Amino acid sequence: METTGLPAKRRQIDVLLSKYAESHLHPTNEVIHCICVPAIVFSLLGMIWAVHPLAAYAMVMTSLIYYFSLSTRFALGMLLMSAAMLAMLQQLPQQGIWQISLAVFVLAWIGQFIGHRIEGKKPSFFDDLRFLLIGPLFVLGFLYRRLGISY
């Protein structure tokens, strides 16, 4: 097989994660993100669930379409995480989901901004809104690396 000597083209997921990682290098910021990003996803799903559970399922399905376009393994991981979050929402007392989700959402975003203050860099989504969807993959990437799962 003949090689051209040209570098292999990077996958879009690799480019996005690399760009996202540029503003997430400080270990404290990484820990904060590993806590706050899942909390934000769960609380956002909770607020949407409070409006109507089918809307939460629709949001998950829409995000999964995007995730599958980037990486099948990441999409499968997000499918498992989303399914677990939706199952938890189904088990919680329905009357308090909106208020609890809103409080967690606000507190988790405060945590994120504290992390970026420590980092000394603005959040990635200020430059590109896609990074709101890449954050969960960035966190999932930590788990995948620990488990030796490629994406």
Sequence and secondary structure as in RCSB ss.txt:
>XXXX:A:sequence
METTGLPAKRRQIDVLLSKYAESHLHPTNEVIHCICVPAIVFSLLGMIWAVHPLAAYAMVMTSLIYYFSLSTRFA
LGMLLMSAAMLAMLQQLPQQGIWQISLAVFVLAWIGQFIGHRIEGKKPSFFDDLRFLLIGPLFVLGFLYRRLGIS
Y
>XXXX:A:secstr
    S      HHHHHHHHHHTT  SHHHHHHHHHHHHHHHHHHHHHHHHH HHHHHHHHHHHHHHHHHH HHHH
HHHHHHHHHHHHHHHHS GGGHHHHHHHHHHHHHHHHHHHHHHHTS  GGGT TTHHHHHHHHHHHHHHHHHT  
 
